[in-house]
Amino acid sequence: MKWKTKWIAAFVVAVGVFGLAKLEETGVIQKPVTQYVSSGKDFVVIKKWVASMIGDPEDARITVSADPQEVDPFTLYESMQPYKNGVIVSYADPLPIEAQGPGLVVFTGFTRESGKTITVLYDDGDEVTYGFVGTFTKLPYTTVKKGDTLAMMEEGAIYLMVKRDGVNLDASLLPTYLSGNGGVETAR
């Protein structure tokens, strides 16, 4: 499907959601519509629903020749220090911050704790916040696939916070998370 049709479909869904919310707010609609689209997880569900309607394959792959021993640059950090609800991870060189899987960008902006920040809600339920980034390459409510560049790090350090099931992963678990094993268990 062409990109124009996808944008039109996304626009229609967005206008529909905001229109229904406005009708609920003014009392025209008595059913609570906004409770169905009030969190980032709801946006992921809507994204998948719209993608299924327009036939957008989530796992479209292109075969290319490449070195199969690709190294994730996030695993090559120099140091990691706890900071707020996450960690500050330092690197020798700036690097692109890439999506770890399919998901939805739920925030791009500036916060007091982490400066320029981007937050992605991945389809597996993890919500990952990357702070102290240099430049954004994705806008809020943009869908991403594994390997998409989210932002560029211009400094030698970034802030990283991971939420799983609404709970921040402990800083001691983040080295395992960065090593590519996103399946670390949260302490409950």
C-alpha positions in Angstrom: 0.0 0.0 0.0 1.4 3.4 -0.9 2.6 5.7 1.8 -0.1 8.4 1.1 -2.8 5.8 1.8 -1.1 4.8 5.0 -1.0 8.5 6.2 -4.6 9.0 5.2 -5.6 5.9 7.2 -3.6 7.1 10.2 -5.1 10.6 10.0 -8.6 9.2 9.8 -8.0 7.0 12.9 -6.4 9.9 14.8 -9.3 12.3 14.0 -11.8 9.6 14.9 -10.2 9.0 18.3 -9.8 12.7 19.1 -13.3 13.4 17.8 -14.9 10.7 19.9 -13.0 11.9 23.0 -14.3 15.5 22.3 -17.9 14.2 21.9 -17.5 12.3 25.2 -16.2 15.4 26.9 -19.1 17.6 25.7 -21.6 14.9 26.8 -22.9 14.0 23.4 -21.6 10.4 23.9 -22.5 8.8 27.2 -20.1 5.8 26.9 -16.6 6.3 28.3 -14.5 6.2 25.1 -11.3 7.7 26.3 -10.7 4.9 28.8 -9.9 2.7 25.8 -7.1 4.9 24.4 -5.6 6.4 27.5 -2.2 4.6 27.7 0.8 3.9 25.5 -0.2 0.2 25.4 -3.5 1.2 23.9 -1.7 3.0 21.2 0.3 -0.1 20.4 -3.0 -2.1 20.1 -4.4 0.6 17.8 -1.2 0.6 15.7 -1.4 -3.2 15.3 -5.1 -2.9 14.4 -4.5 -0.2 11.7 -1.5 -2.2 10.4 -3.7 -5.3 10.0 -6.3 -3.2 8.2 -3.9 -1.7 5.7 -1.9 -4.9 5.2 1.4 -3.5 6.5 3.6 -6.6 7.2 5.3 -6.2 10.6 8.1 -8.5 9.7 9.0 -7.5 6.2 12.6 -8.7 5.6 15.0 -8.0 2.8 17.8 -10.4 2.3 21.2 -8.8 2.2 24.8 -9.9 2.4 26.3 -8.9 5.8 28.6 -10.0 8.5 26.5 -12.4 10.7 28.6 -11.5 13.7 27.1 -8.0 14.1 27.9 -6.4 17.4 25.4 -4.3 19.2 27.1 -1.0 20.1 25.1 -0.8 23.4 27.0 -3.8 24.7 30.4 -2.0 24.4 29.8 0.6 27.2 32.7 1.8 29.3 30.9 2.5 32.6 27.5 2.5 34.1 26.3 4.5 37.1 22.9 4.5 38.7 21.0 7.7 38.2 17.4 8.5 39.2 15.3 5.5 38.1 17.8 4.3 35.5 21.5 4.5 34.7 24.0 6.7 33.0 26.0 4.7 30.4 29.2 6.1 29.0 30.7 5.2 25.7 34.0 6.1 24.0 32.3 7.3 20.8 28.9 8.7 20.0 26.5 6.2 18.5 23.1 5.9 16.9 20.4 4.8 19.3 18.5 2.0 17.4 15.1 0.4 18.1 15.4 -3.0 19.8 12.3 -4.3 18.1 8.9 -3.2 16.8 7.3 -0.5 18.9 5.9 3.0 19.1 7.6 6.3 20.1 5.5 7.7 22.9 7.6 10.7 23.9 10.3 13.0 22.4 11.2 16.1 24.3 13.1 17.6 27.1 13.0 16.6 30.8 14.9 18.0 33.8 16.4 14.6 34.7 17.6 13.5 31.3 17.7 16.5 29.0 16.7 15.6 25.4 14.8 12.4 25.8 13.0 9.8 23.7 10.8 7.0 25.0 9.7 3.9 23.1 7.0 1.5 24.1 8.0 -1.8 22.5 5.5 -4.4 21.4 6.9 -6.8 24.0 5.7 -4.4 26.7 9.0 -2.8 27.7 9.0 1.0 27.8 12.6 2.2 27.3 13.6 5.8 27.9 16.9 7.1 26.3 18.1 10.5 27.7 20.9 12.9 27.0 20.5 12.3 23.3 21.8 14.8 20.7 19.3 14.8 17.9 16.0 13.0 17.4 15.3 11.1 14.2 11.7 10.0 15.1 8.7 12.0 16.1 6.2 11.0 18.8 3.6 8.3 17.9 5.9 7.1 15.1 6.0 3.3 14.7 9.5 1.8 14.6 11.0 -1.6 13.6 14.1 -3.3 14.9 17.2 -1.4 13.8 15.4 1.9 13.1 17.5 4.9 14.3 15.6 6.7 17.1 18.2 9.4 17.9 21.8 10.2 17.6 24.0 10.4 20.7 26.4 13.4 20.4 28.0 13.1 23.9 29.8 10.1 25.3 27.0 9.1 27.7 23.3 8.4 27.6 20.6 7.9 30.3 18.7 4.6 30.1 15.6 3.6 32.0 13.6 0.4 31.3 10.0 -0.2 32.6 8.6 -3.7 32.5 5.0 -4.1 33.4 4.9 -0.6 34.8 7.9 -1.3 37.1 11.4 0.2 36.6 14.0 -2.4 36.2 16.6 -2.2 38.9 19.9 -0.6 37.8 21.7 -3.9 38.6 19.6 -5.7 35.9 20.4 -3.2 33.2 23.9 -4.6 32.2 22.1 -7.9 31.4 19.4 -5.9 29.5 22.1 -4.1 27.5 23.9 -7.3 26.7 21.0 -8.2 24.4 19.1 -10.4 26.9 16.0 -8.3 27.2 14.4 -11.3 29.0 15.8 -10.4 32.4 13.3 -10.9 35.2 12.1 -8.1 37.4 12.3 -8.6 41.2 8.7 -8.8 42.6 
